[in-house]
Amino acid sequence: MQLAEVPRLVDPQLSPDGRSVAYMLATADWGQDRLVYHLWRKDAGAAAVALTSEAPNEIPGGTRWSPDGSSIAYLRGGQVWVVPAKGGAARAITKHATGITNNPGPSWSPDGTTIYFVAGDPQTPEERERERVKDDLVKFEENYRMRHLWSVDVASGAEKQLTTGKLTVASFRLSRDGSKIVLERSTTPYTDDAHLGEVWITDASGANAVQITRNNVEENQPELSPDNSQVLFLANTNAKFEPDYNGALFLVPASGGAPKLAAPDFPYAVDQASWSPDGKSILLVANMGVHSEIFTLDPATGDSKQLTDGRHFIVPTWAVVPSAGKMLIQFDEPDR
């Protein structure tokens, strides 16, 4: 009970100017028999401020600062909400027919006018009728719903579907200039089918989709370089794209071509990676066994340099914030 009551800091996000952190704080609610999440903000040198202390059904994974730092988007009840960064009344941005995913979570356009998100397809009329009469007999693993990429205009709430068809969006990320989207598209949302996914690039409107990879392994965390010329991604494979190897970092031209290991001689598994603000290097989190550390890697030479060293695990919310010229790092340590 004591362990369950320890508050947990979840989904921290650094502000664009690097001076504040927004995060979800999880606390135990024994009356509801579950963890309850609320949005907080912590400025450098100041006390933490609760931004949504009374709101129910908040979901971690969707906390995102607006590009100008004036507001923060988050997920509540399966929809995107926005609250002023300094506190105030929150408003719902989406009224989507289905719940919006927190993995991947929503993302702002660089100009702050649009938020991109992924959501599952709604039930068909046939499915709704079967649910009404309590006919719940389904074929095994054949009743899934595809997840598609959408955009919503922050001012008007107008939504637009950007991907269609028999595909599911496992992850997506906007380019730094907001003109392109790199995404991982798969055939089903099932984990066992993740190896069937491939990296694609589209315009920000969802048009002109181009397939970048063609293999039989799952790619993770694809990201366009700042100049949109290359894509990095992680995969548990070797240079020959044989499965069941430690996580490795790959680079592939955005125009297409054969992916190559960014550092063939790097001795550790790569857990996370992102381009540096200037695009001249790659920052990554390496799993070194009983601890994980941050490295910088030169994609031209494959040379790497370790930047941190400690008795800690770097939580997956690690992120590079180009506008601030900083990294956000969350540590789990043996005593806290």
Disulfide bonds with the S-S distance in Angstrom:
none
